[in-house]
Amino acid sequence: GKELLRREISFSLLLDILLGTGSEGFYHLYDEGLVDDGFATGFTGDESFGHVMVGGRTDDPQQLQEKLLEIFTKARGMGIKGDTLARSKKKLWGSFISGLNSLEVLAGQYVKDYRRGLHLSDHFRLLAEIRTDELEELLHCHLSHEQAAYSIIEPYGE
């Protein structure tokens, strides 16, 4: 229920801080031509498992892999800044609120929350509670070379 939602929100914030379109990490990858505007991140999880997905079209998957690990390593050394977390929280807050303008999104979220024993207000409360030390713990425990698996999908016939 609430612990899983907290983990989902925490990973969303962490991925936005490290690789979101407004992040230093994304600009570095974009400037080097390793990613384009189709680059995306995400977290999928349940009570007993979870995984982070990072991907998009690139001409050099090995270099992208190395640079991602460099970004994660650098972030572990520097930590997460409070102002960066505050900005990412506002972005996620706005995204969630704008999603509520869609009846389809609202109904889907309501059903998902109902099945988990949650209420829409839990999203806002948990988002407000998340601290930098929680994100740093996720960064140290889950975004490392030892925890990584890579998959490269190439177009057929190329």
N, C-alpha and C positions, 0 to 999 in steps of 0.2 A: 504494500500500500504506500504509505507515506515515505518509507525509506527508499523504495524504488524510485518514486517520483523525485525525491531529493537527489538521488544519484543521477537521474536523467537530466535534471536541471543543472546540476553541478558540471556534468560533462559538456552540456551545451555551452555553458559559460566558459569553461576552460578552452574548448575548441574554438570558440569565437575570439577569445583573447589571444590565442596562439596563431590561429590560421584564418580567422574571419576576414572578410574583404577589407576591413579597416585596420587590420593588424600589421605590424612590422614584418611578421613572418610571411604573410600573404604577399606584401609588396616586394619582399626580397625574392620570393619564388617567381612572381610575375615579371619582375625586372630582368631576371635571368632567363626568361622564356620557358620556364619549366611548367607553368600552369597558365590557363586562360580563365575567362570568366565562367567556365563550366566547372571549375574546381569546387568541390564540396566536402563537407565533413558531416559526421553524424554519429550518434550513439544508439545502439539497440540493446535492450536488456530486459531481463526478467528477474525473478527472485533468485535464481540459481546460476545465471550466466549473464554476460554482457560483452559487447565488443564495440570498439571505435572503428569507424570507417573513414578513410581519407582517400580521395581520389578524383580523377578527372583525366582528361586527355593530355598526354605529354609525349614529346618526341624522345625523351631520355628518362625512362622509368628508374634506372639505377641511380642517376644523379638526383632525381627527385627524392628517392628513398634516403639517400645520404643527407640531403639538405633538411628533410623532415626530422631525421634523428638529430642533426645539429641544432635545429630550432628547439626541440624538446630538451636537449642537453643544456643549451644556453639558458632556457627558462628555469630549469632546475637549479642552476647556479645563481640566477638573479632573483628568483622568486616572483610572485605575483603582486603587482602594485595595487593598492586600494583604489586609486582613482581609475585604473584600468578596469577593475572589477565593477566599480560603480557604473561606468559607461556601458559595459557589457550587460549589466542588469537592466539598465534603462532600455537598451535595444531589445532584449528578450521580453521585457514587460510590454513594450510597444507592439512587438510581433504577436504576442499572445492576445492582446486586446484587439488588434486589427483582425485576427483570425475569428474573433467572436462576432464580427460583422457578417460572417458567412453562416447561413443556417446549416449548411452541410457540415462545416467544421465544428460549429457549436454542438450539433447533435452527435457527431462522432466523438467529440471530447466528453460530452455528458455520459454517453454509454460507456466509454473507456473508464472514466472516473467512477461511475456507479459500480462497475464490475470489480474495481479495486478498493471500494469502500472509501472513496474520496469525494470531495466537493470542489467545484471550480475555485473557491476561495483558498483552498490548500496550495494551489500553484503560486498565488501571490504571497502568501505567508511564508512558504518555504523559500521562495526566491529572495525575499527580504532577509531571511535568516542566514543564508549561506555566507561563509567567511573565506578570506584568502587562504587560511591554513588548511581548510578542507580541500580547496582546489590544488594546493601544493602537494597534499598527500596523494591525491589522484594522479598528479603529474609524476611523482616519484614512484608510485606503485604500479602504474599501468602504462605509461607512455615511455617505454624504454626499449632498447634493442632486444633484451631478453624476452619481452612480452610481445614482440612484433611478429606478424606473419604477412607475407607479401603475395600478391596475385597480380600478374600482368596478363591482360586480355588484349590480343592483337587481332585486327581485322582479318578475316579469312581471305587468303589469296595475296596478301601483301608480304 
